[in-house]
Structures are given as structure tokens and as C-alpha cells.
């Protein structure tokens, strides 16, 4: 009996072990998952819901195993920060605590890499309209799990960065422009031109040598033209080049506006470029081979046909109080000889005050109250005591087709556009100005008839103007194809020769986006598991 006790004891212990292993494994898996969930919850994520899910899915695919080793992780993060800086992203966003090789630290590395891929692919902040985007939910998709898996499998970071980068030539050119602007800033920037009277061609002034050095630094003047206090011909041409790049009248005179642009520091121009690179990251993956692109800040429009620019023209955009919204929409029809239904806001804020001063304003402006029979005296406001009316205009107003119509001869309809559209105008003098932020939000076109003929198709070439003149009725024609329309807010871009162009921040979108990018930066240091770690 004594001899049987070891056997019974060993059998009992064997059964205990057999029953214990799965329990230990289950407990270990649960503990690992708990630690993962806690680490993900503590990670500095820009959008916790989608990014947290991506991290959980990534580690679930690895059965909760760590993905990065200490030395390799340090190298990967260092390279990430360098690549981020080259793309106009803030490298401090991807700096992490030295958390060691435990699971908490591994999650932080994953979170930083995920954040970098996401920021580069779809932007660091939401593309709200008040920062020049199409709206908060208009960005594309980013497959964060795929991005992390590729890096964990040893695929080169540079290769994955290139995959995530927007594949637009405009983005690539602007990124190269950022490198140039930073190099100028690192070399000391350019000199500040002292204030004073206007500098005009032919004058001699002690500020001229400073102006020469300033233009040489930005590439607007040849380096061998640095000497001389006379405002001579080559210097005038250099100033004109500078003015054209900045949307100024190229008159060759250094007045107040030109002086202000000359004295913007190189560091500020580099930041302006970085802000516009962010807007590129919000764009759809393709504009399509046929589309219309409006640069609101530049007050310029391009029509792209079969991948080539078929037409460019100046446009008028909304003034500061009535900004033209950035949008991604479509155009499918054009109205010939349109009538203008006056928006309530314009009737309340502009027309009603004018009527109080001049009761005949409706008649002299060819405006009609549509609530009354057309042509009747009361439809022109006769007998109405405008001073007795409160702040709200009580009628609907319409301006019939004709030479005085605010919409001109054509109106191009846009889909879901907040009552914003493109149209002709009865005031064509404004297209000769460099500053054309003058409308209530709609886009006025410099050459609307040419645009109509292009979009209506070959059978309308050379015929549209005559058709409109011969038939005064209001008609809607369908375009040959529905055309995507992108109204974008670019204050910095590089042309096909790599030359940088800048525009004023008309609506303050750059300023607000700069603030949003600063707020979006993740914490550079964070204590983990009760420990305080240094920044790597």
C-alpha cells in the first residue's frame, strides 16, 4: 500500500498539470489583453476610436506579441521624425518616451508609427471649412493595420512613406519648395527692406542695395546684380517677377503691399508651405481626368480636359464677410439668361437700408417684388413705407434677365453647394484688378461664354453667344458630361518650373489651420506604468 502512494500521487499531480496549463494560458492571454487595452487607452491618439481599433487589430493579428525591439524601434522612430519633417509634418508629434521593451512601450511605438502614416495619408487635422477643407468627413481612408504590418514585417519605412504620401505632382512640387524655403531660412533668410516712400524705376535710393539682396535671396534677381543704388531695368524686372509670384499688380513699383510681402520672413513662408501641404493630404486620391479647379485664394480657375489644362481664367470670389466655401461638388447644367432671386441675407442687410434712403431703388436696379403682379407699381415698391419695416425684409425679390442682371448671361449650377454657383457678371471691370474677393460667396467668371461652349460640347463652339442674344428666354441646358468641381484654398504652390507662388490668407484659414495643427500635436513625453521616462 505504501508503494502505491507515489503512483497515486504522481497520477494526481499529472491530472492537475493537464488541467492547469489551459487555465494558465487563458489567464495569461486575458492579462495580456488587459495590458494591451490599458496601453492603447493611454497612448496619445489623435482619433482614439479608429486608431485604437487599428492598434487592437494589429496586436490581435500578432496574438498580443510585441512588434518592435529596442534598437530597431529607436532607429525607426528617428527615421520617422526625419521623414515627417521633410513632408511638412511636425517631428515632435512622433517623439516618444524611452519606455523600454515591455508591452506598454511597444504600443507607444506602434501608436507613433500609426499616427505618422495617418497624418501623412489623410492629414493631421480634420478638413473643416473654416481651415480651407471640404468638410469634416471628406477625407479618404487610411489602412493603419496594413501600414503597421508592413513595417513589422521589415518593409522599408521610406517605401511605406511613399505609399502613404499624396500622389499629386502639386504636392511633390510644393514639398520641394518647402526644402528650398527652409534652406533659405537656415542660411539667414533675407534682409528686411526699411519703410519709406515708394521705390519707382529710375530712382536712386540707399534702400536699393537691400532690395537687390532681398530679391537675390528669393531667386527673383540674378546674383551678379547685387551692386548699385539705382533702381534700374533689371531690378524692375526682378520686382515684377516677385509681384507676379505674390498676386500683386506687376507695375515694378515697391509700394506698401509689395513692401509688406517682401518683408515676410523666410521662416513664415516655410510655415505657409507646410500648412498648404496639409490641405493636399485632405484631397481625394484622384481629381479625375476631367474637372474644374478653383483656387479661391488665388482667385483663379482651371478647366482640365483629358488630363490637360484646357482653359484658365480669373474669377471673383467671396469677400471677407461672405467667404466662398471650399467644396467638392459637381456641375451638370448651365442656365442661359438666368433670373436672379435675391438671397434673404442680401435683402435684409443691403437692399432694405438702401430702400430707406431711396424708395425708388428697386425700380432703378431692375428688382421686382415677386409677391405682387409683374409690372405693377407695387412690385417696384410703390406705396411701401420702408422706414416702418423692421430688420427683416418682408418680400421676395427677383431680378429678371437682362443687361443689368447680377448673374449676367449664364449661371452654372453646382450640386449641394449651399446656394453657391458660378456665373457671369454685369461688371467686367473687376477682372482687371489683382484683388477680386468682392462677391457674396458665388464665383464670377471672366469668360463664361467660352466655358459654356467647352462644357456643352463641340456643336456649341462659336454659337453660344449668338444663341443667347437671339433667344432672350431663360433656358437650362445639360452639359455634355457631369463635371467634378473642386473649390480649394491654396495660399502657396509651386508651378511646373518649381517656382513658388504665395497669396494672401484672405479668410484667415491659414491662421486657424496653423493653430489646429499645433493643438493636434501629441504629447512628447508621458509617464508609463508609474514610471517617468525621458524623451527619446
C-alpha positions as CSV (number, residue, x, y, z in Angstrom):
1,X,0.0,0.0,0.0
2,X,2.9,2.3,0.8
3,X,4.3,1.5,-2.6
4,X,1.1,2.7,-4.3
5,X,1.1,6.1,-2.8
6,X,3.8,7.6,-5.0
7,X,2.0,6.3,-8.1
8,X,-1.3,7.7,-6.9
9,X,0.4,11.0,-6.0
10,X,2.1,11.2,-9.4
11,X,-1.2,10.5,-11.2
12,X,-2.9,13.2,-9.2
13,X,-0.2,15.7,-10.0
14,X,-0.3,14.7,-13.7
15,X,-4.0,15.4,-13.9
16,X,-3.5,18.7,-12.1
17,X,-0.9,19.8,-14.6
18,X,-3.1,18.7,-17.5
19,X,-5.9,20.8,-16.2
20,X,-3.8,23.7,-15.1
21,X,-2.0,24.6,-18.4
22,X,-5.0,25.8,-20.4
23,X,-6.1,27.8,-17.3
24,X,-2.7,29.4,-17.1
25,X,-2.7,30.1,-20.8
26,X,-6.2,31.6,-20.6
27,X,-5.3,33.7,-17.7
28,X,-2.1,34.8,-19.4
29,X,-4.0,35.8,-22.6
30,X,-6.5,37.7,-20.6
31,X,-3.8,39.5,-18.7
32,X,-2.0,40.4,-22.0
33,X,-5.2,41.7,-23.5
34,X,-5.9,43.7,-20.4
35,X,-2.5,45.3,-20.6
36,X,-2.9,45.9,-24.3
37,X,-6.2,47.6,-23.8
38,X,-4.8,49.8,-21.0
39,X,-1.7,50.7,-23.0
40,X,-3.9,51.6,-26.1
41,X,-6.2,53.7,-23.9
42,X,-3.1,55.6,-22.5
43,X,-1.5,56.1,-25.9
44,X,-1.6,59.7,-27.3
45,X,-4.0,59.0,-30.2
46,X,-5.4,61.8,-32.4
47,X,-8.7,59.9,-33.0
48,X,-9.0,57.3,-30.3
49,X,-11.8,55.3,-31.9
50,X,-10.4,54.4,-35.3
51,X,-6.8,54.4,-34.2
52,X,-7.5,52.4,-31.1
53,X,-9.3,49.8,-33.2
54,X,-6.4,49.7,-35.7
55,X,-3.9,49.0,-32.8
56,X,-6.1,46.3,-31.3
57,X,-6.5,44.6,-34.7
58,X,-2.7,44.8,-35.3
59,X,-1.9,43.2,-32.0
60,X,-4.7,40.6,-32.3
61,X,-3.1,39.5,-35.6
62,X,0.2,39.1,-33.6
63,X,-1.5,37.2,-30.8
64,X,-0.6,40.0,-28.5
65,X,3.2,39.7,-29.2
66,X,5.4,42.8,-29.2
67,X,6.4,44.1,-32.7
68,X,9.4,46.2,-32.1
69,X,12.8,45.7,-30.4
70,X,14.6,48.5,-28.6
71,X,17.4,49.4,-31.0
72,X,15.3,48.9,-34.1
73,X,12.4,50.9,-32.6
74,X,14.8,53.8,-31.8
75,X,16.1,53.8,-35.4
76,X,12.6,53.5,-36.9
77,X,11.3,56.4,-34.8
78,X,14.3,58.6,-35.6
79,X,13.8,58.0,-39.3
80,X,10.1,58.6,-38.9
81,X,10.8,62.1,-37.4
82,X,13.2,62.9,-40.2
83,X,10.7,61.9,-42.9
84,X,7.9,63.8,-41.1
85,X,9.9,67.0,-41.2
86,X,10.6,66.6,-44.9
87,X,6.8,66.2,-45.5
88,X,6.0,69.4,-43.6
89,X,4.7,67.5,-40.5
90,X,5.9,68.4,-37.0
91,X,8.5,65.7,-36.0
92,X,7.8,66.4,-32.3
93,X,4.5,64.6,-32.8
94,X,6.3,61.3,-33.2
95,X,8.8,61.7,-30.3
96,X,8.2,59.1,-27.5
97,X,9.2,58.3,-24.0
98,X,12.1,55.8,-23.6
99,X,9.7,53.1,-22.4
100,X,11.9,50.1,-22.8
101,X,10.9,46.8,-24.4
102,X,7.8,46.0,-22.4
103,X,4.3,45.9,-24.0
104,X,3.5,49.4,-22.9
105,X,6.5,50.8,-24.8
106,X,5.7,48.6,-27.8
107,X,2.2,50.0,-28.1
108,X,3.6,53.6,-27.9
109,X,5.9,52.9,-30.8
110,X,3.0,51.4,-32.8
111,X,0.9,54.4,-32.0
112,X,3.5,56.8,-33.1
113,X,4.1,55.0,-36.4
114,X,0.3,54.7,-36.9
115,X,-0.1,58.4,-36.3
116,X,2.7,59.2,-38.8
117,X,1.1,57.1,-41.5
118,X,-2.3,58.5,-40.9
119,X,-1.2,62.1,-40.7
120,X,0.8,61.7,-44.0
121,X,-2.0,59.9,-45.8
122,X,-5.2,61.9,-44.8
123,X,-3.9,64.8,-42.7
124,X,-3.2,65.6,-39.1
125,X,-6.4,67.6,-38.5
126,X,-10.0,67.4,-39.8
127,X,-10.5,69.3,-43.1
128,X,-13.2,71.7,-41.7
129,X,-14.3,74.5,-44.0
130,X,-13.0,77.2,-41.6
131,X,-9.5,76.0,-42.3
132,X,-9.9,75.6,-46.0
133,X,-11.1,72.0,-46.2
134,X,-14.1,70.4,-47.9
135,X,-15.7,69.5,-44.5
136,X,-15.0,67.3,-41.5
137,X,-15.9,63.9,-43.0
138,X,-14.5,64.3,-46.5
139,X,-11.1,62.7,-46.1
140,X,-10.1,59.4,-47.7
141,X,-9.4,56.2,-45.9
142,X,-6.1,55.0,-44.3
143,X,-5.4,51.4,-43.6
144,X,-3.5,51.6,-40.4
145,X,-3.3,47.9,-39.8
146,X,-1.8,47.3,-43.2
147,X,0.8,50.1,-42.6
148,X,1.9,48.7,-39.3
149,X,2.0,45.1,-40.5
150,X,4.3,46.1,-43.4
151,X,6.7,47.8,-41.1
152,X,6.6,45.0,-38.6
153,X,7.4,42.6,-41.5
154,X,10.6,44.6,-42.2
155,X,9.5,46.5,-45.2
156,X,11.4,49.8,-45.6
157,X,9.9,52.9,-43.9
158,X,10.8,55.0,-46.9
159,X,8.8,52.7,-49.1
160,X,5.7,52.8,-46.9
161,X,6.1,56.5,-46.5
162,X,6.0,56.9,-50.3
163,X,2.9,54.7,-50.5
164,X,1.1,56.9,-47.9
165,X,2.1,60.2,-49.5
166,X,-0.4,62.0,-51.7
167,X,0.5,61.1,-55.3
168,X,-0.1,64.6,-56.8
169,X,2.6,66.5,-58.8
170,X,1.4,69.6,-57.0
171,X,2.2,68.0,-53.6
172,X,5.6,66.9,-54.8
173,X,6.5,70.3,-56.2
174,X,5.4,72.0,-53.0
175,X,7.3,69.6,-50.9
176,X,10.5,70.5,-52.8
177,X,9.6,74.2,-52.3
178,X,9.5,73.6,-48.6
179,X,13.0,72.3,-48.8
180,X,14.1,75.4,-50.6
181,X,12.4,77.8,-48.2
182,X,13.9,76.0,-45.2
183,X,17.3,76.2,-46.8
184,X,16.9,80.0,-47.3
185,X,15.7,80.4,-43.7
186,X,18.6,78.2,-42.4
187,X,21.1,80.4,-44.3
188,X,19.8,83.5,-42.5
189,X,16.7,84.3,-44.6
190,X,16.6,87.6,-46.5
191,X,17.1,91.2,-45.4
192,X,14.2,93.4,-44.3
193,X,13.6,96.4,-46.5
194,X,13.2,99.6,-44.5
195,X,10.0,101.5,-44.7
196,X,9.9,104.7,-46.7
197,X,8.5,106.4,-49.8
198,X,7.6,104.3,-52.8
199,X,10.6,103.0,-54.8
200,X,9.9,103.7,-58.5
201,X,12.0,102.8,-61.6
202,X,14.9,105.2,-62.3
203,X,15.3,106.4,-58.7
204,X,18.4,106.3,-56.6
205,X,17.9,105.3,-53.0
206,X,20.0,103.9,-50.2
207,X,17.4,101.0,-49.8
208,X,18.0,99.8,-53.4
209,X,21.1,97.6,-52.4
210,X,18.9,96.0,-49.7
211,X,16.2,95.4,-52.3
212,X,18.7,93.7,-54.6
213,X,19.9,91.3,-51.8
214,X,16.3,90.6,-50.9
215,X,15.4,89.5,-54.4
216,X,18.6,87.6,-54.9
217,X,17.8,85.5,-51.8
218,X,14.4,84.5,-53.1
219,X,15.6,83.8,-56.7
220,X,13.9,86.8,-58.3
221,X,17.1,88.5,-59.3
222,X,20.4,87.2,-60.6
223,X,23.3,87.1,-58.1
224,X,25.6,89.2,-60.3
225,X,23.2,92.1,-60.0
226,X,23.8,92.8,-56.3
227,X,25.6,96.1,-56.7
228,X,24.1,99.5,-57.4
229,X,21.9,102.1,-55.7
230,X,19.9,103.0,-58.8
231,X,16.5,101.3,-59.5
232,X,17.5,100.2,-63.0
233,X,15.7,98.0,-65.6
234,X,17.0,94.5,-64.5
235,X,15.9,95.3,-60.9
236,X,12.5,96.5,-62.1
237,X,12.0,93.1,-63.9
238,X,13.0,91.3,-60.7
239,X,10.4,93.2,-58.7
240,X,7.8,92.4,-61.4
241,X,8.7,88.7,-61.1
242,X,8.3,88.9,-57.3
243,X,4.9,90.7,-57.7
244,X,3.5,88.1,-60.1
245,X,4.5,85.3,-57.7
246,X,2.6,87.0,-54.9
247,X,-0.6,88.0,-56.8
248,X,0.3,91.7,-56.9
249,X,0.0,94.1,-59.8
250,X,3.3,93.8,-61.7
251,X,3.9,97.5,-62.0
252,X,7.6,97.4,-60.9
253,X,6.9,99.9,-58.1
254,X,7.7,99.0,-54.5
255,X,4.6,100.4,-52.7
256,X,3.0,99.4,-49.4
257,X,1.6,96.0,-50.5
258,X,4.8,94.9,-52.2
259,X,6.9,96.1,-49.3
260,X,4.8,94.0,-46.9
261,X,5.2,90.9,-49.0
262,X,9.0,91.5,-49.4
263,X,9.3,91.6,-45.6
264,X,7.5,88.4,-44.8
265,X,10.3,86.2,-43.2
266,X,11.5,83.1,-44.9
267,X,10.5,81.1,-41.8
268,X,6.9,82.3,-42.2
269,X,6.9,81.3,-45.9
270,X,8.1,77.8,-44.9
271,X,5.3,77.5,-42.4
272,X,2.8,78.7,-45.0
273,X,4.0,75.9,-47.4
274,X,3.6,73.3,-44.6
275,X,0.1,74.4,-44.0
276,X,-0.8,74.0,-47.7
277,X,0.9,70.6,-47.8
278,X,-1.7,69.6,-45.1
279,X,-4.5,70.6,-47.4
280,X,-3.1,68.4,-50.1
281,X,-3.4,65.5,-47.7
282,X,-7.1,66.1,-47.5
283,X,-7.7,65.7,-51.2
284,X,-9.4,62.7,-52.9
285,X,-7.0,60.2,-54.3
286,X,-7.7,61.5,-57.8
287,X,-9.3,64.6,-59.2
288,X,-10.3,62.7,-62.4
289,X,-9.2,63.4,-66.0
290,X,-12.0,65.9,-66.5
291,X,-12.6,68.5,-63.8
292,X,-12.8,72.2,-62.8
293,X,-10.4,73.5,-60.1
294,X,-10.9,76.9,-58.5
295,X,-8.1,78.3,-56.3
296,X,-10.1,80.6,-54.0
297,X,-7.1,82.4,-52.5
298,X,-5.6,83.0,-56.0
299,X,-9.0,83.9,-57.5
300,X,-8.2,81.7,-60.4
301,X,-9.9,78.8,-62.2
302,X,-8.6,75.9,-64.4
303,X,-10.6,73.6,-66.6
304,X,-8.9,70.2,-67.1
305,X,-9.9,68.1,-70.1
306,X,-8.4,64.7,-70.6
307,X,-5.7,65.4,-68.0
308,X,-4.5,68.7,-69.6
309,X,-5.3,72.3,-68.7
310,X,-7.7,73.4,-71.4
311,X,-8.7,76.8,-70.1
312,X,-7.7,79.2,-67.3
313,X,-9.4,82.4,-66.3
314,X,-9.6,84.9,-63.5
315,X,-12.6,84.7,-61.1
316,X,-14.2,86.8,-58.5
317,X,-14.7,85.1,-55.1
318,X,-16.4,86.0,-51.9
319,X,-15.3,88.9,-49.8
320,X,-14.1,88.6,-46.2
321,X,-17.6,88.8,-44.8
322,X,-19.0,86.3,-47.3
323,X,-16.2,83.8,-48.0
324,X,-16.6,81.3,-50.8
325,X,-16.6,77.9,-49.1
326,X,-14.1,75.2,-50.1
327,X,-16.1,72.3,-51.6
328,X,-16.0,69.1,-53.6
329,X,-19.1,69.2,-55.8
330,X,-20.3,68.6,-59.4
331,X,-21.7,70.7,-62.3
332,X,-24.2,69.2,-64.7
333,X,-26.1,72.2,-66.3
334,X,-26.0,75.8,-67.3
335,X,-28.8,78.4,-67.3
336,X,-29.0,80.8,-70.2
337,X,-30.4,84.3,-69.4
338,X,-30.9,83.5,-65.8
339,X,-33.1,85.4,-63.4
340,X,-31.6,86.3,-60.0
341,X,-33.6,85.5,-56.9
342,X,-32.1,87.8,-54.3
343,X,-31.0,85.9,-51.1
344,X,-32.8,86.9,-47.9
345,X,-29.5,87.9,-46.3
346,X,-28.7,90.4,-49.1
347,X,-32.3,91.7,-49.0
348,X,-32.1,92.2,-45.2
349,X,-28.6,93.6,-44.9
350,X,-28.1,95.6,-48.1
351,X,-31.3,96.3,-50.0
352,X,-33.5,97.3,-47.2
353,X,-31.1,100.0,-45.9
354,X,-30.8,101.4,-49.5
355,X,-34.6,101.5,-49.8
356,X,-34.9,103.5,-46.7
357,X,-32.6,106.1,-48.3
358,X,-34.0,105.8,-51.8
359,X,-37.6,104.4,-52.2
360,X,-37.0,104.1,-55.9
361,X,-34.0,101.7,-55.5
362,X,-36.0,98.7,-56.7
363,X,-37.0,100.4,-60.0
364,X,-33.6,101.8,-60.7
365,X,-31.9,98.4,-60.0
366,X,-34.5,96.5,-62.1
367,X,-35.6,94.5,-59.0
368,X,-39.1,93.2,-58.6
369,X,-41.2,92.0,-55.6
370,X,-42.4,88.6,-56.8
371,X,-45.3,88.6,-54.2
372,X,-47.2,91.1,-56.5
373,X,-48.1,91.0,-60.2
374,X,-45.2,91.5,-62.5
375,X,-45.0,95.1,-63.8
376,X,-47.4,96.5,-61.2
377,X,-46.4,99.6,-59.3
378,X,-46.4,97.8,-56.0
379,X,-44.0,95.2,-57.4
380,X,-41.5,98.1,-57.7
381,X,-42.2,99.1,-54.1
382,X,-44.5,102.0,-54.8
383,X,-46.5,102.9,-51.7
384,X,-44.4,100.9,-49.3
385,X,-43.2,102.7,-46.2
386,X,-39.7,101.2,-45.9
387,X,-38.9,103.1,-42.7
388,X,-41.8,101.3,-41.0
389,X,-40.4,97.9,-41.7
390,X,-38.2,96.1,-39.1
391,X,-34.9,94.4,-39.7
392,X,-36.3,91.7,-41.9
393,X,-37.2,92.3,-45.5
394,X,-40.8,91.0,-45.8
395,X,-40.9,90.2,-49.5
396,X,-39.2,88.0,-52.1
397,X,-37.1,89.8,-54.7
398,X,-36.2,88.9,-58.2
399,X,-34.1,90.5,-60.9
400,X,-35.3,89.4,-64.4
401,X,-32.9,88.5,-67.2
402,X,-31.2,91.4,-69.0
403,X,-28.1,93.5,-69.2
404,X,-28.4,94.7,-65.6
405,X,-28.8,91.2,-64.2
406,X,-26.2,90.4,-61.5
407,X,-25.8,86.9,-62.9
408,X,-25.0,88.1,-66.4
409,X,-25.9,85.8,-69.3
410,X,-25.0,82.4,-67.8
411,X,-25.3,80.6,-64.5
412,X,-23.6,77.3,-63.9
413,X,-25.4,75.1,-61.4
414,X,-23.5,73.2,-58.7
415,X,-24.8,70.2,-56.7
416,X,-25.4,70.6,-53.0
417,X,-23.4,73.8,-52.9
418,X,-25.1,75.9,-50.2
419,X,-26.6,78.1,-52.8
420,X,-23.1,78.8,-54.3
421,X,-22.8,78.7,-58.0
422,X,-20.6,80.1,-60.9
423,X,-21.9,82.8,-63.1
424,X,-21.3,85.7,-65.5
425,X,-21.5,89.3,-64.2
426,X,-22.6,92.6,-65.5
427,X,-19.4,94.2,-64.1
428,X,-16.5,93.0,-66.1
429,X,-14.0,95.8,-65.0
430,X,-13.3,93.9,-61.8
431,X,-11.3,91.2,-63.7
432,X,-8.6,93.8,-64.3
433,X,-7.9,94.0,-60.6
434,X,-5.4,91.8,-58.7
435,X,-7.7,91.8,-55.7
436,X,-11.0,90.2,-56.6
437,X,-12.5,89.0,-53.3
438,X,-15.7,91.0,-54.0
439,X,-18.7,88.7,-54.2
440,X,-21.2,87.4,-51.7
441,X,-19.7,83.9,-52.0
442,X,-20.5,82.9,-55.5
443,X,-17.8,82.6,-58.2
444,X,-18.0,85.2,-61.0
445,X,-16.3,84.1,-64.3
446,X,-14.1,86.2,-66.5
447,X,-15.0,84.3,-69.7
448,X,-18.3,82.4,-69.0
449,X,-19.4,82.0,-72.7
450,X,-16.1,80.2,-73.5
451,X,-16.6,77.9,-70.5
452,X,-20.1,77.2,-71.6
453,X,-19.1,76.3,-75.1
454,X,-16.3,74.0,-73.8
455,X,-18.6,72.2,-71.4
456,X,-21.7,72.0,-73.7
457,X,-19.6,70.2,-76.4
458,X,-18.4,70.7,-80.0
459,X,-21.8,71.6,-81.5
460,X,-21.9,74.8,-79.4
461,X,-18.4,76.0,-80.4
462,X,-18.7,79.6,-81.6
463,X,-22.5,79.6,-81.3
464,X,-23.4,80.2,-77.7
465,X,-23.2,84.0,-77.6
466,X,-25.3,84.4,-80.7
467,X,-27.9,81.9,-79.4
468,X,-28.2,83.8,-76.1
469,X,-28.6,87.1,-78.0
470,X,-31.2,85.7,-80.3
471,X,-33.3,84.0,-77.7
472,X,-33.9,86.0,-74.5
473,X,-35.8,83.3,-72.7
474,X,-34.4,81.6,-69.6
475,X,-33.3,78.0,-70.5
476,X,-31.4,75.3,-68.8
477,X,-29.1,73.1,-70.9
478,X,-27.4,69.9,-69.7
479,X,-23.6,69.7,-70.1
480,X,-22.0,67.1,-72.3
481,X,-20.9,65.3,-69.1
482,X,-21.2,65.9,-65.4
483,X,-18.0,67.7,-64.3
484,X,-16.4,67.4,-60.9
485,X,-15.7,70.8,-59.4
486,X,-13.1,71.4,-56.7
487,X,-13.0,74.8,-54.9
488,X,-9.8,74.8,-53.0
489,X,-7.9,77.3,-50.8
490,X,-4.2,77.3,-51.8
491,X,-2.1,80.2,-50.5
492,X,1.1,78.5,-51.6
493,X,2.0,76.3,-54.6
494,X,4.9,75.6,-56.9
495,X,4.5,75.8,-60.7
496,X,5.8,73.4,-63.3
497,X,9.2,75.1,-63.2
498,X,9.4,74.7,-59.4
499,X,8.8,78.4,-58.8
500,X,7.0,79.2,-55.6
501,X,3.8,81.3,-55.5
502,X,2.1,82.8,-52.5
503,X,-1.2,84.5,-51.9
504,X,-2.7,86.4,-49.0
505,X,-4.7,84.5,-46.4
506,X,-8.0,86.1,-47.5
507,X,-10.2,84.4,-44.9
508,X,-7.8,83.6,-42.1
509,X,-7.9,79.8,-42.9
510,X,-4.1,79.5,-42.8
511,X,-4.0,81.1,-39.3
512,X,-6.7,78.8,-38.0
513,X,-5.1,75.7,-39.6
514,X,-1.8,76.6,-38.0
515,X,-3.4,76.7,-34.6
516,X,-5.3,73.4,-35.3
517,X,-2.0,71.7,-36.3
518,X,-0.3,72.9,-33.1
519,X,-3.2,71.6,-31.0
520,X,-3.1,68.2,-32.8
521,X,0.5,67.6,-31.8
522,X,0.7,64.6,-29.5
523,X,2.5,64.9,-26.1
524,X,6.2,64.5,-26.4
525,X,6.6,62.7,-23.1
526,X,4.2,60.6,-21.0
527,X,4.7,58.5,-17.8
528,X,4.1,54.8,-18.2
529,X,3.2,52.2,-15.6
530,X,4.0,54.6,-12.8
531,X,7.4,55.4,-14.2
532,X,8.6,58.7,-15.6
533,X,10.6,58.2,-18.8
534,X,12.9,60.6,-20.7
535,X,12.2,61.6,-24.3
536,X,14.0,59.6,-27.0
